[in-house]
């Protein structure tokens, strides 16, 4: 058994926001093993059109993702929560091998087990080409722009 991963359900506004910030901080490390450690061993993901099951598959997915998404920088904000579920909106920016910058927008639905590990993640994501001058996802914390 794994040790609890606080904050644990049931969530309050404060603990849900802390969970979202912890996720943002972890993803911005671009360390697949660190990120995967927040999920149950049998976690189930839907990411765009891809289905991913299990921590090992999460690590493989994130390794592929960050090999092609250079200078990745993410910002997440809490949208809503219940006892064991959190919804977030996010934006991240990155550039491809050709130097084209992208802003990826989306929403995620998260479900947690009693120990605070995410058992399900569903992500809906859209990409928009941007110029480097249009970048706005910077290190730090705060609310995302509306669009």
N, C-alpha and C positions, 0 to 999 in steps of 0.2 A: 504494500500500500504506500501511496505517496503522502507526504506531509501536506496539510492544507496549504492552499495558495491564496492568502488574503489579498483583497477583501473577499469574503465568501458570502453566498446568499444567506438570508434574504438581503437584497440591496436596498440602500437608501439613496437619496440624490447624491449625497457626499461619497458614499462608497462606490456607486456606479461611475461617478466622474473619476474617481481614483483608479478604477479598473480600466477605464478608457485611456487615461493618461499613461498608465503602466504599459498598455498595449502599444500606444504610439511610441513611447520611449524604446521599447524592445524592438519594434519593427525598424526604427531608425538606426539601430545598430547594424542592420543587414547581416545578422548572425543567425542562420537558419536553425541551429540547435538551440540557441537561447529562445528564439520565438516559439519553436515547437514545444518547449518545456511548459508552456502555458496551457497546453491542450491535453485532453485525455488520451491515453494510448490508442483508443479506438475512435478518435475524433472523426467526424464526417464533415467535409467541406463541399460547398459548391462555389467555385470561383470562376466567374464568367461562364464558359461552357464546359468547364472541367470539373469532374468529381474526384475528390481526394479522400482516401480513407486511411487513417492511422498516422501516428507521429512520423514514422519513417517516410511515408509518402509526402507529408508536409515538408520535411527536410529536403527531399528530392525536388519538390515543386519550387520551394523558395530558392534553392541553389540555382535552378534554371532561370527563375525570374530575375534574380539579381545579377546573373551573368549577362543579361541583355538590357537591364534597366540601370543605366549608369547614373551616378550621382543622385540616386533615389532619395527623396526627402518627403516625408508623410506628415500630415496633420489630421487628427481625428477629433470629433466633438460628439458628446453625448446627445442623442436625439430623444430617447425615451427608455424607460426601464420598468420591469416588474420584479417580483421576488427573485427569479433566477434567469431573467432574460434582459439583454441590453441591445438597443438599436443605436447605431452610430451613423454619422455622415462623415465622409472623408474626402480629402484631395491629396494627391501626391504628384510630384513632378520628377521627371527623369529624362535622359536623352538616350537615343539608340546609337548603334555603331556608326551611323552616318552623321551624327551630331544633331539630328532633329530632336528638339525638345517636345515633350508631351506633358499635358496635365490630365491626370486620370481622376475622374469624379465617381463617387459611388455611395452606396449605403450597405451596411452590414447588419445582419441579425445574428445575435449570439445567444447560445443556451449554455448554461453552466451546471456542473454537478454540485453536490453539496459541499465539496472541498474547494470550490473556486476554480476548477479547471474547465476550460471550454470544451464541451462535447459536440457542439455543432456550430458551424460558421457558414452563413450564406451571404455571398457578396455579389452585388450587381454593380458593374463598372463600365463607364464610358470614357473614351479617350478623345482628346482634342489636341491637335497640333498647335504649338505656341512657339514664339521666338524666345530666345534667352532673355531678352529685355522684358518679356511679359511674365517672367517667373515671379511668384509671390509666396510660395511655401518656403518659409525660412526657419532656421532653428529657433526654438523658443516655444512659448505656449500662447494660446489665445483662441479666439473664435475665428472660424473660417469665414471668408467673404461669402456673400450670398450666391454668387455664381462664378 
